[in-house]
Amino acid sequence: MLHKDQQVYKLQAILEYSRIGMWEWNVQTGEVYFDDIWLEIIGYKAEELEPITIHTWEVLAHPDDLLKSNQLLETYFSGKAPSYDLECRMKHKAGHWVWCLDRGRLVSRTNDGKPLLMIGSHEDITERKNTEEALRESEERFKSLHNASFGGITIHDKGLILECNQGLAEISGFSVSELIGMDGLLLI
């Protein structure tokens, strides 16, 4: 059995290796603590952002994501969501946007039930978001080429047409919606 100090050391090592930043927020006072990994993700050192408050996060967050964050926090604080989870953009010190997965949970409330202390994590997901965007753009290019082709193009599974272009509809005399689900062998 590990002693408590060993457990803490082990957890710290795991967090450092995973490159997931941690934060703690006193919702009532606005005081915030960001660990070094959280700060590294956006290219800063703590002394460059002092005094650090929730306003620090608000200034660095993308305006559109800040609005979404406020809505998610309201939903979470009211008990309508089990946790706070947000994919957001943060302004890096170098000027570019970094995509982050920001997650948090309340660990305490005031005596009258208001949110008090919240803790969470901050993970850089920029590479994943860039990959998703590249895939979306590739799919759009494919669909554009697919739809612009004068020849008949189908995507099928076991003979059934799952998708086709307007070119096939014009060749076959059927509409695109009529062709979807049709046995492609009937067109031969």
Disulfide bonds with the S-S distance in Angstrom:
none
